Amino acid sequence: MSTPQDPGRPDEQSGYPDAPPPPDEGQYPQYPQGPGQSSQQGPAQPPYAGGPTGSGYGNAPAYDPYQAPGFGTPPTRPNLAPPREVVWATYAMYAAIALSLINLIVTLGDSAGYKDAIRDADPNRTVDVDAVYTAAVVFAVIVTLLIAALYVFLAMNLRKGKNWARIVTWIVVGIFTLLGLIGLGGDAPAIARLIGILVLLANASTLVLLALRPSNQFFASMRQPQ
């Protein structure tokens, strides 16, 4: 004899599984997977370097702007050795400096000759010869040292291929060459006149050597980027 079943209770022999318990709060229910489905969504992607930690691009190569063509460090000038014409021009400048210093020493050592030249230039004796000679020596020392420092500075930059140094050299040395030509007609001791002529020749050689074709090609190539 069968027992009566509760009308609100499903038949245990009906073949339907019991319903899953309700999920806890904050969780999503787990649904059964269909046939052929895998629990993984796909093969794991290897991380890419260079990306932020935890992202899927950790292995991406970092962008280096200095490796991209047309960007990065500015182009540099070629490192070329100066031609012999430029080297000889700097030697002529150094020779002019040495001769000017020798002339200064001669001037300081031959005070009597320069004082006689001052007296001959002023026959009426309207000036103090000693005062004029002292002022002339001080002025000559300051000017000679300044010119020597300028010549050395220009010569160093000429060998580096600086075109502005060649332009300044043409101006400065050209002025002293002109002054040397004017000074040939002045009254000075024989040794001073000889040294003045040698300085004039050294300055003129500098002007000519810097204007020759090898010098022009050297300074033009140094202006072009590599």
ZATI-261754 format. One line per field, with one value per residue: x negated, y, z of N, C-alpha, C in turn. Coordinates in steps of 0.2 Angstrom, whole numbers, plus 2048, in hexadecimal, padded with zeros to 3 digits. Layout:
n.x: (X|...)
n.y: (Y|...)
n.z: (Z|...)
ca.x: (X|...)
ca.y: (Y|...)
ca.z: (Z|...)
c.x: (X|...)
c.y: (Y|...)
c.z: (Z|...)
***
This chain:
n.x: (7FC|7FD|7F5|7FD|7F7|7EF|7F7|7F0|7E3|7D6|7D7|7CC|7C8|7C9|7BE|7B8|7AB|7A6|7A9|79B|793|797|78C|77F|77F|778|771|770|77B|775|775|779|76E|76F|76E|75E|759|74C|744|73B|738|730|71F|712|70C|6FC|6F3|6EE|6DF|6DA|6E6|6F3|6F3|6FD|705|70A|700|6F3|6E7|6E5|6DA|6D0|6D2|6C6|6C1|6B5|6B0|6B8|6B9|6B4|6B6|6B1|6A0|698|691|67F|670|664|654|647|636|62C|626|616|614|61C|616|609|60D|611|604|5FE|604|601|5F3|5F3|5F8|5ED|5E3|5E8|5E7|5D9|5D6|5DB|5D3|5C7|5CA|5CC|5BF|5B7|5B8|5B1|5B0|5BD|5C1|5B9|5BF|5CB|5C7|5C2|5CE|5D4|5CE|5CF|5D0|5DB|5E2|5E1|5D5|5D2|5DE|5E6|5E0|5E2|5F0|5F2|5EB|5F3|600|5FC|5F9|605|60D|606|607|615|618|610|617|623|61F|61B|627|62F|627|628|636|636|630|63A|643|64C|656|659|64E|644|649|649|63B|636|63B|635|627|625|627|61B|611|613|610|603|5FD|5FE|5F6|5EA|5E4|5E1|5D6|5CB|5C0|5B4|5B4|5C1|5C9|5C5|5CB|5D8|5DB|5DA|5E5|5EF|5EE|5F1|5FE|604|602|60B|617|617|616|622|62B|629|62E|62E|630|63C|645|643|649|656|65A|65B|666|670|67D|67B)
n.y: (7FA|80A|81A|82A|838|848|856|862|85E|858|849|83C|833|838|83B|848|852|859|86A|876|87D|88D|89B|8A2|8B3|8BF|8B6|8AE|8A3|892|88B|87C|875|873|865|862|86E|877|87A|884|893|895|893|898|8A8|8AD|8B9|8CA|8D2|8E2|8E8|8EF|8E8|8DA|8DC|8D6|8D8|8D7|8D3|8DB|8E4|8F1|902|90B|91B|920|916|916|91A|92A|930|934|936|945|947|946|94F|94A|943|949|94A|958|960|962|970|977|973|979|986|988|986|991|99B|999|99B|9A9|9AD|9A9|9B1|9BE|9BE|9BD|9C9|9D2|9CF|9D4|9E1|9E5|9E3|9EC|9F9|A06|A08|A09|A14|A1D|A1D|A23|A30|A34|A35|A3F|A4D|A59|A57|A56|A4C|A40|A35|A29|A27|A25|A1A|A10|A0F|A0A|9FE|9F7|9F7|9EF|9E3|9DE|9DE|9D5|9C9|9C7|9C5|9BA|9B0|9B0|9AC|99F|999|99A|992|986|983|984|978|96F|970|97B|986|993|997|998|9A3|9AD|9AD|9B1|9BF|9C4|9C1|9C7|9D4|9D7|9D4|9DE|9E9|9E6|9E8|9F6|9F9|9F7|A02|A0A|A11|A07|9FD|9F2|9E4|9E3|9E7|9DD|9D1|9D6|9D5|9C7|9C2|9C8|9C1|9B4|9B6|9B9|9AD|9A5|9AA|9A7|998|994|997|98E|980|973|977|97D|972|96A|972|973|966|963|96B|963|958|947)
n.z: (800|7FC|802|804|7FB|7FE|7F8|7F5|7F3|7E8|7DE|7E3|7DA|7CD|7C5|7C3|7C8|7D8|7DB|7DB|7EA|7EF|7EB|7F5|7FB|7F1|7E9|7D9|7D1|7CC|7BD|7B4|7A8|797|78B|784|788|78F|79F|79F|797|78C|785|790|78F|78C|797|792|791|797|799|7A5|7B5|7B8|7AD|79D|794|797|791|786|77B|781|77C|775|772|76D|764|759|748|743|74E|75F|765|75F|74F|74D|74A|73E|743|73D|738|738|729|723|71F|728|734|732|731|73F|745|740|746|753|752|74F|75C|764|75F|761|76F|771|76B|774|780|77B|77A|787|78B|784|788|786|779|774|77B|776|769|76C|770|764|75D|763|762|768|776|77D|785|792|792|799|79F|794|78E|798|799|78C|78D|796|790|784|78A|78F|784|77C|783|783|776|773|77B|774|767|76A|76E|763|75A|75F|75D|750|74B|74F|746|746|73E|741|748|73F|737|741|743|736|737|743|741|735|738|740|737|72E|736|739|72C|72C|736|731|72C|737|745|74C|756|74E|750|755|74A|741|748|747|739|738|73F|738|72C|731|735|728|722|729|725|718|717|71E|714|709|6FE|704|712|711|70D|718|723|71E|71D|72B|72F|72B|730|737)
ca.x: (800|7F8|7F7|7FE|7F2|7F1|7F8|7EB|7DC|7D6|7D6|7C5|7C7|7CB|7B8|7B5|7A6|7A8|7A6|795|795|796|785|77E|77F|771|76E|774|77C|771|77A|775|76B|772|769|759|756|747|744|736|73B|72B|718|710|708|6F6|6F2|6EA|6DB|6DA|6EC|6F4|6F4|704|708|709|6FB|6ED|6E1|6E4|6D3|6D1|6D1|6C0|6C2|6AF|6AF|6BC|6B5|6B6|6B7|6AC|69B|697|68B|679|66B|65E|64E|642|62F|62B|621|60F|614|61F|611|604|610|610|5FD|5FC|607|5FC|5ED|5F5|5F8|5E6|5DF|5EA|5E4|5D2|5D6|5DD|5CD|5C2|5CD|5CA|5B8|5B4|5BB|5AE|5B1|5C4|5C1|5B6|5C4|5D0|5C4|5C2|5D5|5D6|5C8|5D0|5CF|5E1|5E4|5DC|5D2|5D2|5E5|5E9|5DD|5E5|5F6|5F1|5EA|5F9|604|5F9|5F9|60C|610|603|60A|61C|617|60D|61C|628|61C|61B|62E|631|623|62B|63C|635|62F|640|647|651|655|659|647|641|64C|646|634|635|63C|630|620|625|625|614|60D|613|60C|5FC|5FB|5FE|5F1|5E3|5E1|5DF|5D0|5CA|5BA|5B3|5B7|5C9|5CB|5C5|5D0|5DF|5DB|5DB|5EC|5F3|5EE|5F5|606|606|602|611|61D|617|617|629|62F|628|633|62F|633|644|648|644|64E|65D|65C|65C|66C|676|67E|678)
ca.y: (800|810|820|830|83D|84F|859|867|85B|854|842|83A|82E|83C|83C|84E|853|85E|871|878|881|894|89D|8A7|8BA|8C1|8B1|8AC|89B|88E|887|876|876|86F|861|865|875|876|87F|889|897|894|892|89E|8AC|8AF|8C0|8CD|8D6|8E9|8EB|8EF|8E2|8D7|8DC|8D1|8DA|8D8|8D2|8DF|8E7|8F8|907|90F|920|921|911|917|91E|931|933|932|93B|949|945|948|950|945|944|949|94D|95E|960|965|977|97A|972|97E|98D|989|987|998|99F|998|99F|9B0|9AE|9A9|9B7|9C4|9BE|9BF|9D1|9D5|9CF|9D8|9E8|9E6|9E3|9F1|A00|A0C|A09|A0B|A1B|A22|A1E|A27|A37|A36|A36|A45|A51|A5F|A54|A58|A47|A3D|A2F|A24|A25|A22|A13|A0B|A0E|A06|9F7|9F4|9F5|9EA|9DC|9DC|9DC|9CF|9C3|9C6|9C3|9B3|9AC|9B0|9A8|998|997|999|98D|97F|982|982|971|96B|971|980|98B|99A|999|99A|9AA|9B2|9AE|9B6|9C6|9C6|9C1|9CC|9DB|9D7|9D4|9E5|9ED|9E4|9EB|9FD|9FA|9F6|A09|A0D|A11|A02|9F9|9EE|9DE|9E3|9E7|9D6|9CD|9D8|9D2|9C0|9C2|9CA|9BB|9AE|9B7|9B8|9A6|9A2|9AC|9A3|991|993|998|989|97C|96E|97A|97E|96C|968|975|972|95F|963|96E|95F|952|940)
ca.z: (800|7FB|806|800|7FA|7FF|7F1|7F4|7F3|7E2|7DE|7E3|7D4|7C7|7C1|7C3|7CD|7DC|7DA|7DF|7EF|7ED|7EC|7FA|7F9|7EE|7E4|7D3|7D0|7C8|7B8|7B1|7A2|792|788|780|78A|794|7A5|79D|791|786|788|794|78B|790|798|78E|795|796|79B|7AC|7B9|7B8|7A7|798|78F|79B|78D|781|77C|783|777|776|76C|76A|760|753|743|742|755|764|765|759|74B|74F|744|73D|746|738|73A|734|724|724|71E|72E|739|731|733|746|746|73E|74C|759|751|750|763|767|75C|765|776|770|76A|77B|784|778|77B|78E|78C|780|78A|784|772|774|77E|770|764|76F|770|75D|75A|766|763|76D|77C|781|789|797|78E|79D|7A0|78E|78D|79D|797|786|78F|799|78B|780|78E|790|77D|779|787|781|76F|774|77D|76F|762|76C|76E|75C|757|762|75A|748|74B|750|740|747|739|744|74A|739|736|746|742|731|739|747|73E|72F|73B|742|731|72B|73B|738|726|72D|73B|72E|72B|73D|747|752|756|748|752|755|743|73E|74B|744|733|738|742|732|727|734|734|721|720|72C|721|711|718|71F|70E|704|6FD|70A|718|710|70D|71F|727|71B|720|732|730|729|735|735)
c.x: (7FC|7FB|7F8|7F8|7F4|7F2|7F3|7E4|7DC|7D5|7CF|7C4|7C8|7C5|7B5|7B1|7A9|7A5|7A0|797|793|78F|785|77E|778|76E|773|775|777|776|776|773|76E|76C|765|756|751|747|740|739|736|724|716|70B|701|6F5|6ED|6E6|6DB|6E1|6ED|6F5|6FC|708|707|704|6F4|6E6|6E0|6DE|6D4|6CF|6CB|6C0|6BB|6AC|6B3|6B8|6B8|6B7|6B1|6A6|69A|691|685|674|666|658|648|63B|62F|626|61B|610|617|61A|60B|607|60F|609|5FB|5FF|603|5F6|5EE|5F5|5F1|5E2|5E1|5E8|5DD|5D2|5D7|5D7|5C8|5C4|5CB|5C3|5B4|5B8|5B8|5B0|5B8|5C5|5BE|5BB|5C9|5CE|5C4|5C9|5D7|5D0|5C9|5D0|5D6|5E4|5DF|5DB|5D3|5DA|5E8|5E6|5E0|5EC|5F6|5F0|5F0|5FE|602|5FA|601|60F|60D|606|611|61C|615|613|622|625|61D|622|630|62D|626|632|63C|634|635|645|64D|650|656|652|643|643|649|63E|632|636|636|629|61F|623|61E|60F|60D|60F|604|5F9|5FA|5F8|5EA|5E0|5E0|5D8|5CF|5C3|5BA|5B6|5BE|5CC|5CB|5CA|5D7|5E0|5DD|5E2|5F0|5F3|5F2|5FC|608|607|609|617|61D|619|61E|62D|62E|62D|633|632|63A|647|649|649|655|65F|65E|663|672|677|67C|67E)
c.y: (806|816|826|835|844|852|85E|864|857|84D|840|836|832|83C|843|850|859|865|872|87D|888|896|8A2|8AE|8BC|8BC|8B0|8A5|898|88A|881|878|871|86A|864|86C|873|87B|884|88D|897|894|898|8A1|8AE|8B7|8C3|8D2|8DD|8EC|8EC|8E8|8E0|8D8|8D7|8D2|8DB|8D7|8D6|8E3|8EF|8FD|90B|915|921|91C|912|91C|925|934|932|938|93E|946|949|94A|94B|947|943|94C|953|95D|964|96D|97A|979|978|985|98E|98A|98E|99D|99F|99B|9A6|9B2|9AE|9AF|9BD|9C4|9C0|9C7|9D4|9D5|9D3|9E0|9EA|9E6|9E9|9F8|A06|A0D|A0B|A12|A20|A23|A23|A2F|A39|A38|A3D|A4A|A57|A5D|A56|A52|A44|A36|A29|A22|A22|A1B|A0E|A0A|A09|9FF|9F3|9F2|9EF|9E3|9DA|9DA|9D6|9C9|9C2|9C3|9BB|9AE|9AB|9AB|9A0|995|996|993|986|97E|981|97B|96C|96C|977|986|992|99C|99B|9A2|9AF|9B3|9B2|9BD|9C8|9C7|9C6|9D3|9DC|9D7|9DB|9EA|9EC|9E8|9F3|9FE|9FA|9FD|A0D|A0D|A0D|A00|9F4|9E7|9DE|9E3|9E0|9D1|9CF|9D5|9CA|9BE|9C3|9C4|9B5|9B0|9B7|9B1|9A3|9A4|9A8|99C|990|994|993|984|976|971|97B|978|969|96B|974|96B|95F|967|969|959|94C|93C)
c.z: (800|7FF|802|800|7FC|7F9|7F0|7F3|7EC|7E3|7DE|7DD|7CD|7C2|7C0|7C9|7D2|7DA|7DE|7E5|7ED|7EF|7F2|7F7|7F7|7EA|7DF|7D3|7CB|7C3|7B5|7AA|79D|78F|784|782|78F|79A|7A3|797|78B|789|78B|78F|78F|791|793|792|793|798|7A2|7AF|7B9|7B2|7A2|793|793|797|787|781|77D|77D|779|770|769|765|759|74E|743|749|759|764|75F|755|74D|749|744|740|741|73B|736|72F|726|724|725|734|738|733|73B|748|745|743|752|758|752|758|766|765|760|76C|776|76F|770|77F|781|77A|783|78F|789|782|787|77D|771|776|779|76B|766|76E|768|75A|75D|767|767|774|780|785|78D|794|793|79E|79A|78D|792|79B|790|788|792|794|786|784|78E|789|77B|77D|784|77A|76F|776|778|769|764|76C|767|758|759|75E|753|747|74C|74B|741|742|73C|746|744|737|73A|745|73C|733|73D|744|738|732|73D|73C|72E|730|73A|732|728|732|738|72D|731|73F|74D|751|750|74A|753|74E|740|741|748|73D|733|73B|73C|72D|72A|734|72D|71F|723|728|71B|712|71A|719|709|704|702|710|717|710|714|723|724|71D|727|734|72E|72E|732|732)
***
